[in-house]
Amino acid sequence: MPFTLYQSGILPGLPDRLVFEQDDITVGDLFRALSQRYGDEALEEALDDAGGVAEGALVILNGVIIRPPKVLATKIPPGSELVISALIAGG
């Protein structure tokens, strides 16, 4: 069963919605697959220099924010919705 990735412009060059057919995949595996397909520059805003999730990026799996350090190791269950977005703050 596929899962769906939504992104709000934090991954330049990628569509806003992608459907993936892979099973047994982690968020880290997904980032590696996106880098191979779209190039490292597509992930520049989402990943930091050490390869972790950037401070300005937010990863949400099925409505729950995934917090570091477990973001990249988090498995994406079939049928899930994964959102990668820029962190927005205001007041």
Phi, psi and omega in degrees: 000133183285166169235161185243133175254129173244142176216152187247044177092355179286344178245083185302139179090352178259149174295163179291338182221128176229141176250130181245138181264353184293142172254159175054056182238145176258170176299320177299317176300319179297315178299320178296318179295319178295321178297318179295321184279320187249352181095155182300328182297337178292339183253004185305322182278338184270333183245148176271181183296336181272358180091003175270176179288130182296152180301329182271007181251148180234130179243123184236124179246117180050043175084002181244128178290130176266124184258147175299152009266005188269008184302303187294333181272354183290126177284145178257107181293150176305142179082003183283164170240121180247129180242129173242122188218160171285141177289129182242129179229155178190182182196000000 
